[in-house]
Amino acid sequence: MITQLENEIMKNIRTIPQVSLSLLLSGGIDSSLVLALLKKVYPKIPIHTFSLASVMTI
């Protein structure tokens, strides 16, 4: 099942132009997986990552 999921994601990743990329990390496994697969497909392309944090005061 993991291989099937990876294959489906890889189909879409391969359609990304080979330029500098940016990725917003949500903190979940899905965005981390996309980042790992992007680096696997495009090891030489720089990928800039961003994440957001919110501070709550009660």
N, C-alpha and C positions, 0 to 999 in steps of 0.2 A: 504494500500500500504506500509506503514512503517513497519507493522508486517511482510509482505512478504519479504521486503528487509532485515530486521533483521534476519529472518529465513535463508535466503540464506547465509548471512555473517556468522551466527552461525555454519552452516554446515562445513564451512572451518576452523573456529577457533577451533572447537572440534578436528580437526586432528593434532593440534600442540602438540608436546610432552610437558609434564609437567615439564619443567625446567625453569631456569631463562630466561626471554625474554627481547629483546630490540626492540624498535620501533622508527623509524624516523618520527617525526611529521612535516608535510608540512605546517602547519598553516591553513589548510582548515578543513572543517567539516568531510571529509572522514577519515582522520587519527585520528581525535578526536573520531569519532564514533567507529573505530576499537579498540582504546584504552579502551573506555568505555565498549565495549562488551567483550574484553579480561578480564578486571577486574571483570565483571559479571560472566564469566565462571570459571575463575581461581583467586578467591579473595585472596588466600594465596601465590601465586607465585609473586616474585618481578618482576616488569617490569621497565626496564631502558629506559627512553625516551631521545631523542636527537632532536635538531632542528638546522638548519643552518641559519645564517644571513649574508647578504652581505651589504657592505657599498659602496654607489656610490658617487663619487665626480664629480662635473661638473665644 
